[in-house]
Amino acid sequence: MAMRVRLIGRLAAAIAAIGVALSTPATRTVAKDFYRGKTLDIVVASGVGGSYDSMSRLIARHIGDHLPGDPIVIAKNMPGAGGILAANQLYNIAPRDGTVIGMLDQSIYQDQLFKVAELKADLTKMNWIGRIISNNAVLVAWHTVAVKRIDDVYTKPLIVASTGSASRLRWTMLKQLLGLKFKLVVGYKGSGAAGVAMERGEVQALSMPWTVFRVMHADLLRNKKVNVLLQTGLEKASDLPNVPRLVDLARTEEQRQILELFSLSGKIGRSLVAPPGLPPQRITQLRSAFEATLKDPAFLADAARMRVALSPLSGEKLQAIIEKSFDYSPAIIAKAKSLVPDVE
């Protein structure tokens, strides 16, 4: 009897071993070879030029080296509707297998928060991969205009290029909440085009991440061709100690909460996200590849050449920030939405 039990036990172990031998290598091979011969597309919610485009192309040059199968990675620009076009594409049309990811407008969550009808996406259900840089955007004005500091905009008009949802919502809100005399000009496909427009005199001001502006337009700063009026992040840039933040303009607690709500997008910054419904294994692969990329000496050298000040954040922490962005009281959300009346 004992011998029979031992034989049965050995037979069961042998069958289990055969099962592992037959299934596990195949499963691992599928995972390992998924990207082999494929292309990974990064949908960019802006036109060519500017920080969304440059950060997407920076990551595209390196992340394929850290994905099993070494896929070709291509950044594809899809500007339109303040970033909503790209968000809808990624959420509703892109394949849910890890071959298409995106870099969305950092304030797309506000469109969802305010229930913008055109947005057909739920950002909390998407899979956030990781952040390359946070975005303490600055508002800069051309040196010849009458506005020299943000307080001047209470009494003097300022023509501002609005190149995405974040800037459009932010400056519209400030007009309504505090009475700043912004005149917005939309239609420029990225901050690069807006910068050219400012130098040509078509507009008087624009906003751009400070870490990007101080590199791309170092000559303008060096030659005092622009004045930095305002920074939109919740934390001040160390080299802009005397430039006020958005939240510094608040006069009441309600205003502070509203200004904070509009500042949170800076924490999202330039981040990668995948559609909902991806296999968990694929999400893990993409997040691991992203984290490995940001430690890759070749990537770091490339970023250094671009003089990019990296501020990476993991996909898990980024996912938590997205969820927190919806935690404001209904009263604050309603008040904030009322300040951007063009948002329906």
C-alpha positions as CSV (number, residue, x, y, z in Angstrom):
1,M,0.0,0.0,0.0
2,A,2.7,2.4,0.9
3,M,4.6,1.6,-2.2
4,R,1.5,2.3,-4.3
5,V,1.1,5.7,-2.6
6,R,4.7,6.6,-3.4
7,L,4.3,5.5,-7.0
8,I,1.1,7.6,-7.4
9,G,2.9,10.6,-5.8
10,R,5.9,10.2,-8.2
11,L,3.5,9.9,-11.2
12,A,1.6,13.1,-10.1
13,A,4.9,15.0,-9.8
14,A,6.1,13.8,-13.2
15,I,2.8,14.9,-14.8
16,A,3.0,18.3,-13.1
17,A,6.6,18.7,-14.3
18,I,5.6,17.8,-17.8
19,G,2.8,20.4,-17.6
20,V,5.2,23.1,-16.5
21,A,7.6,22.1,-19.3
22,L,4.9,22.3,-21.9
23,S,3.2,25.5,-20.7
24,T,5.6,27.8,-19.0
25,P,8.3,28.1,-21.8
26,A,5.6,28.8,-24.3
27,T,4.0,31.5,-22.1
28,R,7.3,33.1,-21.5
29,T,8.2,32.9,-25.2
30,V,5.0,34.7,-26.1
31,A,5.7,37.4,-23.6
32,K,9.3,37.7,-24.6
33,D,8.7,37.8,-28.3
34,F,5.5,39.9,-28.3
35,Y,7.2,43.1,-29.6
36,R,9.5,41.2,-32.1
37,G,8.8,42.5,-35.6
38,K,6.2,45.0,-34.3
39,T,6.1,48.8,-34.1
40,L,5.3,50.7,-30.9
41,D,3.5,54.0,-31.7
42,I,3.4,56.9,-29.3
43,V,0.5,59.2,-30.1
44,V,1.4,62.8,-29.2
45,A,-1.4,65.2,-28.4
46,S,0.4,68.2,-30.0
47,G,2.0,69.2,-33.2
48,V,5.7,69.0,-34.1
49,G,7.8,71.2,-31.8
50,G,7.4,72.0,-28.2
51,S,7.8,69.9,-25.1
52,Y,5.2,67.2,-25.7
53,D,6.8,66.4,-29.1
54,S,10.4,66.6,-27.9
55,M,9.8,64.5,-24.8
56,S,7.9,61.8,-26.8
57,R,10.7,61.6,-29.4
58,L,13.4,61.5,-26.6
59,I,11.7,58.5,-25.1
60,A,11.0,56.9,-28.5
61,R,14.7,56.8,-29.3
62,H,15.4,54.6,-26.3
63,I,12.5,52.7,-24.9
64,G,12.5,50.0,-27.6
65,D,15.9,48.9,-26.3
66,H,14.3,47.8,-23.1
67,L,11.2,46.0,-24.5
68,P,11.5,42.3,-25.3
69,G,11.7,41.9,-29.0
70,D,13.3,45.3,-29.7
71,P,10.4,47.0,-31.5
72,I,10.7,50.0,-33.7
73,V,9.2,53.0,-31.8
74,I,7.6,55.9,-33.7
75,A,6.1,59.2,-32.3
76,K,3.1,60.2,-34.2
77,N,1.6,63.7,-33.8
78,M,-2.2,64.0,-33.4
79,P,-3.0,67.6,-32.4
80,G,-6.6,68.8,-32.2
81,A,-9.4,69.9,-29.8
82,G,-6.9,70.8,-27.0
83,G,-5.7,67.2,-26.8
84,I,-9.1,65.6,-26.8
85,L,-8.6,64.0,-30.3
86,A,-5.5,62.1,-29.1
87,A,-7.2,61.0,-25.9
88,N,-10.3,59.7,-27.7
89,Q,-8.0,57.9,-30.2
90,L,-6.1,56.2,-27.5
91,Y,-9.1,55.2,-25.4
92,N,-11.5,54.1,-28.1
93,I,-9.6,53.2,-31.3
94,A,-6.1,52.2,-30.5
95,P,-5.4,48.4,-30.1
96,R,-5.4,47.3,-26.5
97,D,-2.3,45.1,-26.8
98,G,0.6,47.5,-25.9
99,T,1.5,48.5,-29.5
100,V,0.1,52.0,-29.1
101,I,0.6,54.3,-26.1
102,G,0.4,58.1,-25.9
103,M,1.5,61.3,-24.4
104,L,-1.7,63.3,-23.6
105,D,-2.3,66.9,-22.7
106,Q,-1.4,67.2,-19.0
107,S,-4.8,68.8,-18.2
108,I,-7.0,66.3,-20.0
109,Y,-8.2,65.3,-16.6
110,Q,-9.8,68.7,-16.3
111,D,-11.9,68.0,-19.4
112,Q,-13.1,64.8,-17.7
113,L,-13.6,66.6,-14.4
114,F,-15.7,69.3,-16.1
115,K,-17.6,66.6,-18.2
116,V,-16.6,68.1,-21.6
117,A,-18.9,66.3,-24.1
118,E,-16.3,65.8,-26.7
119,L,-14.1,63.7,-24.4
120,K,-15.0,60.1,-24.7
121,A,-12.4,58.7,-22.3
122,D,-12.1,57.8,-18.6
123,L,-8.5,58.6,-17.5
124,T,-8.8,56.5,-14.3
125,K,-9.3,53.4,-16.4
126,M,-6.2,54.0,-18.6
127,N,-2.9,52.5,-17.7
128,W,-0.3,55.2,-16.7
129,I,3.2,54.1,-17.6
130,G,5.4,56.9,-16.1
131,R,6.4,60.6,-16.1
132,I,9.5,62.0,-17.8
133,I,9.2,65.5,-16.5
134,S,6.8,67.5,-14.3
135,N,5.7,70.7,-15.7
136,N,6.1,74.0,-13.8
137,A,5.0,76.0,-16.8
138,V,5.9,79.7,-17.0
139,L,4.1,82.6,-18.6
140,V,6.6,84.7,-20.5
141,A,5.9,88.0,-22.2
142,W,7.9,89.7,-25.0
143,H,10.1,92.5,-23.7
144,T,8.6,95.3,-25.7
145,V,5.0,94.9,-24.4
146,A,3.7,97.0,-21.5
147,V,3.3,94.1,-19.2
148,K,6.4,93.5,-17.2
149,R,5.0,91.5,-14.2
150,I,1.8,89.6,-13.6
151,D,0.3,92.4,-11.5
152,D,0.3,94.5,-14.7
153,V,-2.2,92.2,-16.3
154,Y,-4.9,93.4,-13.9
155,T,-4.9,96.7,-15.7
156,K,-3.2,96.0,-19.1
157,P,-4.3,93.5,-21.7
158,L,-1.9,90.7,-22.7
159,I,-2.3,88.7,-25.9
160,V,-1.4,85.1,-25.1
161,A,-0.9,82.1,-27.4
162,S,-2.9,79.2,-26.1
163,T,-1.5,75.9,-27.6
164,G,-3.4,73.3,-25.6
165,S,-6.1,72.5,-23.2
166,A,-3.9,73.3,-20.1
167,S,-3.2,76.9,-21.1
168,R,-6.7,77.5,-22.6
169,L,-8.4,76.5,-19.3
170,R,-5.8,78.1,-17.1
171,W,-5.9,81.6,-18.7
172,T,-9.6,81.6,-19.2
173,M,-10.1,80.7,-15.5
174,L,-7.8,83.5,-14.4
175,K,-9.7,86.0,-16.5
176,Q,-13.0,85.0,-14.8
177,L,-11.7,84.4,-11.2
178,L,-9.3,87.3,-10.8
179,G,-10.1,89.6,-13.6
180,L,-6.7,89.3,-15.4
181,K,-6.9,90.9,-18.9
182,F,-5.8,88.0,-21.0
183,K,-6.7,87.8,-24.7
184,L,-6.2,84.3,-25.9
185,V,-5.2,83.3,-29.4
186,V,-5.7,79.6,-30.2
187,G,-4.7,77.4,-33.2
188,Y,-0.9,77.2,-32.9
189,K,0.1,73.6,-33.1
190,G,2.6,73.4,-30.3
191,S,4.7,75.8,-28.2
192,G,7.3,75.9,-30.9
193,A,5.0,77.6,-33.4
194,A,3.8,79.9,-30.6
195,G,7.3,80.9,-29.9
196,V,7.8,81.9,-33.5
197,A,4.6,83.8,-33.4
198,M,5.7,85.7,-30.3
199,E,9.0,86.8,-31.9
200,R,7.0,87.9,-35.0
201,G,4.7,90.0,-32.9
202,E,1.6,88.0,-33.6
203,V,1.1,87.4,-29.9
204,Q,2.7,89.0,-26.8
205,A,3.1,86.0,-24.5
206,L,3.1,82.2,-24.3
207,S,3.5,79.4,-21.7
208,M,5.9,76.5,-21.7
209,P,7.5,74.2,-19.1
210,W,10.3,76.2,-17.5
211,T,12.8,73.3,-17.8
212,V,12.2,73.3,-21.5
213,F,11.9,77.1,-22.1
214,R,15.2,77.9,-20.4
215,V,17.0,75.5,-22.7
216,M,15.1,76.1,-26.0
217,H,15.1,79.8,-25.5
218,A,18.2,80.4,-23.5
219,D,19.2,83.2,-25.9
220,L,16.0,85.1,-25.2
221,L,16.6,84.9,-21.4
222,R,20.3,85.8,-21.8
223,N,19.5,88.8,-24.0
224,K,16.5,89.9,-21.8
225,K,14.0,89.5,-24.7
226,V,11.3,88.1,-22.4
227,N,10.0,88.7,-18.9
228,V,8.9,85.7,-16.8
229,L,5.5,86.7,-15.2
230,L,4.2,83.6,-13.5
231,Q,4.9,79.9,-12.8
232,T,2.1,77.4,-12.6
233,G,3.5,74.6,-10.5
234,L,2.7,74.0,-6.9
235,E,6.5,74.1,-6.2
236,K,8.6,77.0,-7.2
237,A,11.6,76.5,-9.6
238,S,14.8,77.0,-7.6
239,D,16.0,79.6,-10.1
240,L,12.8,81.6,-10.1
241,P,12.5,82.5,-6.4
242,N,10.9,85.9,-7.1
243,V,8.3,84.8,-9.7
244,P,4.9,84.2,-8.1
245,R,3.0,80.9,-8.5
246,L,-0.5,80.5,-9.7
247,V,-1.7,79.7,-6.1
248,D,0.1,82.9,-4.8
249,L,-2.6,84.9,-6.6
250,A,-5.4,83.6,-4.3
251,R,-7.1,86.0,-1.9
252,T,-9.5,83.5,-0.3
253,E,-9.5,79.8,0.6
254,E,-12.0,79.0,-2.2
255,Q,-9.7,80.8,-4.7
256,R,-6.7,78.8,-3.4
257,Q,-8.5,75.5,-3.9
258,I,-9.5,76.4,-7.4
259,L,-6.0,77.6,-8.3
260,E,-4.6,74.4,-6.8
261,L,-7.0,72.4,-9.0
262,F,-5.7,74.1,-12.1
263,S,-2.1,73.6,-10.9
264,L,-2.3,69.9,-10.4
265,S,-1.8,69.2,-14.1
266,G,1.9,70.2,-13.6
267,K,2.4,67.0,-11.6
268,I,1.3,65.0,-14.6
269,G,3.6,66.9,-16.9
270,R,4.9,64.9,-19.8
271,S,3.8,61.4,-19.1
272,L,3.1,58.2,-21.0
273,V,-0.2,56.3,-20.8
274,A,-1.6,53.2,-22.5
275,P,-5.2,52.4,-23.3
276,P,-7.5,50.6,-20.9
277,G,-7.9,46.8,-21.0
278,L,-4.2,45.9,-21.6
279,P,-3.1,42.5,-20.3
280,P,-1.5,43.0,-16.9
281,Q,1.7,41.4,-18.2
282,R,1.9,44.1,-20.9
283,I,1.4,46.9,-18.4
284,T,4.2,45.5,-16.3
285,Q,6.5,45.2,-19.4
286,L,5.8,48.8,-20.4
287,R,6.3,50.2,-17.0
288,S,9.5,48.2,-16.5
289,A,10.8,49.3,-19.9
290,F,10.1,53.0,-19.0
291,E,11.9,52.8,-15.7
292,A,14.9,51.0,-17.3
293,T,15.0,53.7,-20.0
294,L,15.2,56.5,-17.5
295,K,18.3,54.8,-16.0
296,D,19.9,54.0,-19.3
297,P,23.2,55.9,-19.8
298,A,22.5,56.4,-23.5
299,F,19.1,58.0,-22.6
300,L,20.6,60.1,-19.8
301,A,23.3,61.4,-22.2
302,D,20.7,62.2,-24.8
303,A,18.6,64.1,-22.2
304,A,21.7,65.9,-21.0
305,R,22.5,67.0,-24.6
306,M,18.9,68.5,-24.7
307,R,19.5,69.9,-21.2
308,V,16.3,68.3,-19.9
309,A,15.9,68.3,-16.1
310,L,14.3,65.0,-15.6
311,S,11.7,64.5,-12.8
312,P,10.6,60.9,-13.3
313,L,7.6,59.3,-11.6
314,S,6.5,55.7,-11.7
315,G,3.3,54.5,-13.3
316,E,1.9,53.4,-10.0
317,K,2.4,56.8,-8.4
318,L,1.2,58.6,-11.5
319,Q,-2.0,56.5,-11.4
320,A,-2.6,57.7,-7.8
321,I,-2.2,61.3,-8.8
322,I,-4.7,60.9,-11.6
323,E,-7.2,59.5,-9.1
324,K,-6.6,62.2,-6.6
325,S,-7.3,64.8,-9.3
326,F,-11.0,63.9,-9.0
327,D,-11.2,64.3,-5.1
328,Y,-12.3,68.0,-5.0
329,S,-15.7,68.8,-3.6
330,P,-18.7,69.1,-6.0
331,A,-18.9,72.8,-5.0
332,I,-15.3,73.5,-5.9
333,I,-15.6,71.6,-9.2
334,A,-18.8,73.4,-10.1
335,K,-17.2,76.8,-9.3
336,A,-14.1,75.9,-11.3
337,K,-16.2,74.8,-14.3
338,S,-18.2,78.0,-14.1
339,L,-15.0,80.0,-14.7
340,V,-14.4,78.3,-18.0
341,P,-17.8,78.8,-19.7
342,D,-16.6,77.6,-23.1
343,V,-16.2,74.1,-21.6
344,E,-19.5,72.2,-22.2
